[in-house]
Amino acid sequence: MNILIVEDEPEIALLIRRTLEGEGFSCQISQNGLSALEIFQQQRPDVIILDLMLPGLDGLEVCARIRQQPGQKDPYILMLTAKGEEIDRIVGLSTGADDYMVKPFSPRELVARVRALLRRSLRQGGQTQTHQTAHFTVDIDQRKANFQNHGNTEPLDLTTLEFNLLATFLSYPGRVWSRTQLIDKLWGDDFFGDERVVDTHVARLRKKIEPDPSHPTFIKTVTGVGYKFEDNP
């Protein structure tokens, strides 16, 4: 697995690199946002460890630009920052990060979180099935999602986590999912964050599939419980 470390503090970047290479990962370091985007285009890493505070192009902008770029290989993004306030975590996750760590951090926890991110992909392995409802089709094997309406088919540009979330909803239409159940399904036992990360990713998915995200047609909120997916013809 290839990991891109985007960190402008050389000591921290080298610590992360030594830690991850000691666990068998292949790592490359970038010290600014622009070079990180160039490396991403050329190499398409599996995971990007992205510092929030970078010179020039900051981590939020780098994350947003990566998520806007089409491509079959959509990396997991673990964001690092010296800030620990809740609003910073929310902003980072809403931009498209999959996980979040605050400096200073334990190298062991960093490795655990990287492995947890990669297990999300492995958890999907071996599935060769398609989920289909009146308006949506998700091909697990090909990692493709489409929206059908009045005979027209439109491919959906989803991040890896958004794809997995939609596939989960389509696999059990009408089922009510609690946040805990969705976390277990998408992240497994290695989840370290706040349950509200589910709300962030549901909101992002709604923006891509709902005609009016403020009044969702497909992903319904079940007050006090969680969410359910409905797609009536």
N, C-alpha and C positions, 0 to 999 in steps of 0.2 A: 504494500500500500504506500502511495506517495503522499507526502504531507508538505504543504507550503507554510512556512512560518513567516508572518509579516510583523516584524517587531523592530523598532528603531533603536532600542537599547541593546548594544552588542552583547553585554553580559547575560541578559535575560534570554536573548535569541540563542546564544551558544548553550546555555543551560537546557533550554527546551530541546535543542537539537541533540545534545548528548544523551539526554534522558530518553528521547523517542528512538534514536538510533540504537541505543542499548537494548531496546525492546524489539528490534528487528525492522523498524520502519525506515523508509528512505525519505530524507528531509532536504529541503532547500530553503535558504533564508532570503528574504527581501526586506530592505530597510525603509521602503516608502511605498505609498499606494500606487503610483504610476507603474513602477517596475513590477509590483505584484500583479497588476492587471495584464501586463505583457507576458509574465510567466504563466498566468492562468490560461491565456489564449493559446500558448505554445504547448503546455504540458497537461492541462486539465487534471490537477491533483484530486485525490480522493477526499482529502480534508484540508481546510485552510484554518490555521490558527492566526487570528487577526486581531492585532492591537487596535483599540479604539482611537487612541491619541497618536496620530502619525503626522509627520511634517507634510505640508502641502495638501494632499488628498487624504482626509481622515478615514478611519475604519468604517464608519457608517456609510460614507459615499462609495467606498470600495465594495462593501457588501451589497449595496443597492445596485451598483452597476453589474456585478457578477450575476445577481438574480435576474436582471433584465436581459441577459444574453442567452439566446437559444443554444441548445446543445444537449446531446443525449446524456452526457456525463455532468451531472449537477452536483457539485461538491458539498459536503457538510461543512458548516462554518462554525467554529468555536471562537467566540469573541473574548478578548482579554482587555481589562481596563483597571486602572488604579482607583477608579471611582466605585463606591459601593452603594450609592443611593438607588432606591427602587426605581425611580424614573429612568435612570440610565439603563437598567436592565430591560425595562419595557421598551424603550426606544430601540435598543439594539436588537431585540427579538422581533419587533415589528418591522424592522428593516430587512429581515430575512435570515438572521442568525439562528442556528439550531440549538446552541447552548451558550453559556455565559460563565466566565470565571473572573473573580476579582483578585488583583495582585495585593499582597504577595500570596502565592498559592503553593500547595504541596506538589512536588513532581509526581508523586504516586497518584494523587487525585487527577492530575492532568492526563496521565496515561490511562487511568480508569475511564475518564470521560471520552477520550479519543476512541478507546475500544468500544465503549457504549454506542458512540455514533456509528462506528463501522458495523456493529451488530444489527443496526436497523436495516442495512442492506442485506446482510446475511440472513436475517429473519425472513426476507422475501424470497430467498433462494428456493429452487425446486418447485415453485408454483407455476403451472402452465395453464392458467385458466383466465376466463373472461367474465367480468361482471357487467350486466346490462340492465338498464331500466328504460323507461319510456324516452328519456332525453339524454341518457349518458351511457357510454361504453368505456370500460377500463380493461385493457389487456395487460395482465400482470407480467406475462413473459416478455412482451415487447416494450413494456413500460410506456404505454401510450394511452391517453385519455381523450375522448371525443365528446362533443355536445351535438345532439341531433335535434333539429327543429324544422317542421314543415318540409321534410325531405332533404334539408341541407345539413351537411356534417362539417363541424368546425373543430379542428384540433385545439386542445387546451394546453396552454403553456404553463405548466405547474412545476414548482420545486419538488425535490424528492419527497420531502415531508408532506407537502400538499397532496401529491399523488397518493402517498400511502394513506393519508387521512381520507381522501375521497374513495379509495378502494375499500377501506374499512367500512365506511358508510354504505357503499353499494353492496357489500357482501351480506349485509343484514338490513334491507330496507324496512323502515318502521320500528326498528329496535331502538330503545332509549339507552344511550351510552352515558355513563357518568364520566367525569373528568378522570377519575382514577382508572376506570376501565380503558379509556382511550390512551392514557399514559402507559399502561401495562401493554396494550396492543402495539403501540408505536415505539416506545422507548424500552420496555421491559424492566427488569429489576435494577438496571443500572441508572435509572433516572435520578438526578440530583437536584433538580430545580423546583420552581414554584408551580403548583397546579394551574395557575392562571396563564401559563404559557400555552395551554390548550386553547383558551379564549383568543389569544393572539393569532394562532394559526387558523382557527376557524374563521376569524374575521378576514384574514388574508384570502382564504379559499372562497369565502362568500363574494369577495370583490371580483373574483374571476369567473364565477359560475352563476351568480344570482342576477336577474334583471334589475332588481332594486335591492342592494345589500342591506339597506336600512329596514326593509320589510321582506325578509327572506321567504322564498317559495319552497326551497328544497331542504336547506339545513335549518331545522326549527330548534329554538331554545325551549327546553323543558325546565321551567322555573324550579329551582331548588334541587335539580337532579343533574342535568347536563344537556345533551343534544340528541336529536334523532333526524334521520334523513327520510324524506318523503318525495316521491316522484310519480304523481298521478297522470295518466294519459290525458 
